[in-house]
Amino acid sequence: MKPSAALDLKRDIVREAVGRFRAANPRVFGSVLHGTDLDGSDLDLLVDALPGATLFDLGGLQIELEEMLGVAVDLLTPGDLPIRFRAQVLAEAAPV
C-alpha cells in the first residue's frame, strides 16, 4: 500500500498516537506530500518533541506508526533535519 493511502485511512489515529508519545504537531513531507509516493515508499513525518520526551518516546512512536500503518515511517524532529534543507522542509510540511 502507498503510504499516502495508509495515512488517509488512519489520519485520526496517527494524531492520537503522536500525543501519547510526548510529541505534537505531526506534519508530512517528502514523497507523500508531493504525491510521488509508491508502494514500498516510506512515510516522512515531522513532529515536535514535547518537554520531557525521550528517544524512547520517539522510537516507540515510530514503531507504533509502522505497525499501525503497515508502511515504513521516517520520523524526525526539526532538529534532525540537515541544515541545508531544513528551512524548505519546515516551510512546506503539511499538517497530518
N, C-alpha and C positions, 0 to 999 in steps of 0.2 A: 504494500500500500504506500502511496505517496505520503510524505509527512504532512503536506498541506491538508489532505483528506482526513488523516488521523486527527489533526488539530481541530479541524472543523467539527468533527463528531464529538470531541471531548473538551472543547474550549473552557466550559464552566468548571469541569473537574480539574483542569490544569491550573486555573486561577486559585481554586481552593487548595490544591496541593502546595502551591508556592507559599501561601500564607502559613500553612502548617510547618514549613521548614524554615521559618525566620527569614523570609525573603518577601519582596514586594515588587510591584511594577513590572510584571513579565512582558517582554517585548520580543517580537520575532524579527529576524534579519536574515540575510543571505538568500539562498535559492527559493525558500518558501515565500519570502517577501516579494521577490522578483517574479514569481510564477514559473520558475525554471526547474523546480524540484522534480525528481523522478522516483520511481520505485527504487529503493536502496539508498536514496539520499538521506542525509541526516537533517534533523530539525535544529536550527541555530536559535537558541533562546538566550536572551539577556535578562538578568534580574538584578535588583538592588538588594544586597545583603543588609539585613536589619541589625541594629546593635545587638551584640551577643551571639550572632550567627558564627558558626564554625565551619571548617571544611567538611566536617561530618554532616552538618545540615545540608550543605550544597551537594555533597556526594550522595546523600540519601535522597535528595530531591531528584537528582539526575537519574538515579536507579529507578525510583518510583515512576518517573515520567516515561522512561524507556519501557518499563513493564506495562504501564497503563496504555501507552500509545502503540506499542509494537514496532517502534522505529528507533533508530539511534538518535540520541539527543546530545548536542554540544551545548552545555550550559555554562555561560560566562557571566561575570560581572563587568561593569565598565572598566575597572582597573585591570582586568585580564586581557583586554583588547590591546593589540600592539598600537603604540602611539601614532604610527604612520597612517592608520586608517580609523582610529578611534572616533574622531570628530564626525567623519562621514557616517559610520555605523550608528552613532548616537543620534545624528540628525534624521536618519531615515528609518530607524527601527519603529515598528508599528505595535501598538498595544495588542495583547492576546485577547 
